[in-house]
Amino acid sequence: MNVRRKRMSRRQLHELLSAPADLTLVIDENGPPPDVPLREQELQQHLATALSELRVEDRLLLKLRFEDGLTAREIATLLGWPTQFHVYRQLNALTGDLRHRLAARGIESSSP
């Protein structure tokens, strides 16, 4: 009986060692924590909600600057504002407002 158990244990050990390893289950200790994608998604949702609460004109300004990459001078010309400094002031006010809105939701950093 004892010999039989040893053979069975050896066979199980052999099967365990010869089976292909699922490397997706191995956590990279040097990489980001496994919950980062979920936290990134939550950050994006909070930002989208905060942006949706802004006036249409303010969302347009943010889009022109940060998505389209226009300069403050180009935006001022496009929107008919007197100078690029009006654009800078409004952008500073908007980004500050967004920071406050996100902080109210518990978001203190842009990193997940």
N, C-alpha and C positions, 0 to 999 in steps of 0.2 A: 504494500500500500504506500509506503513512504517513497519508494522508487517511482511509483506512478504519479504521485504528487509532484515530485521533482521534474519529471518529464513534462507534466502539464504546465508547471510554472515556467520551465524553460521555453516551451512552445509559446506560451502567452507573452513572455518577454521577447522572444524572437519576432512574433507578430507585431508587437508594439513598436519595436525598434525598426522593423523593416517597412512599416506603413509610412506613406509619404506624410511629412509634417505640414500642417496648415500654418504657413508663416504669417497669415493675416491675424492670427491670434497672439503673435509675439509682439509685445509692446517695445517700441524703440525708446530706451531710457534717455537718449540724447535728443529725441524729437519732441514735438509739441504734445501736450496731454491729449488723450483720446476724445475728450469732450469739446475740443476747440471748434470743430465744424458746427456743432450745435450752438455754442456761444456766439460764433460769428453770425449764424442765421438769426439768433435773437437780437443781436446788435443791429443788423440790417432791418429787422422788423420795427424796432424802436425808432430808428432813424427815419424810416419811411412814414411812420405814424406822425412823428414830430414835423416832418416836412409837409405832410398833408394838411396840417393845422395852420400853415402859413398862408398869407395872402397869395393870390395868383401872381401878382407883380413881383413879390419877393422870391417865389419859386423860379420865375423866369430869370431874375437876376442871378440866382445861384446856378442855374443851368447854363446861362451864357458864360459865366466865369469858370465854373469847375467842370462842367461836362464838355462844353464847346471850346474852352480854353481861350476865350477872347480876353484881350487886355482891358484894363479899366478905361483907357482912352477910347477903345473901340465900342465898349458898352455905352459909355456916355454919349457918344455920337449916335449910336443906334437908338438909344432910348430918348434922345433929345435933352439930356441933362447938361447943365452948364459946363461942368469940368469933371475930370477923372476923380477928383477928390470927393465929389458927391457919391461916386460909386464906392470908393474905399470906405467912407463913413457908413454907408448903408450895409456894405458887406460885413464890417466890424460889428454893427448892431445886430445883424441877422445871425452871425455865427455865435455871438454872445447869447442871443435869445435861444438858439438851438442847444447850446451848452446847458442853459438853465432848464429847458424842457427835458433834456435827456437826464440831467441830474435828478429831476423830480421823479424820474422813472427808475432811479437807482444806477444809472450809467455814469461812471466817473472817468472812464478812460476809453480810448478808441481801440485798445487791444482787448481781445476776447479773454 
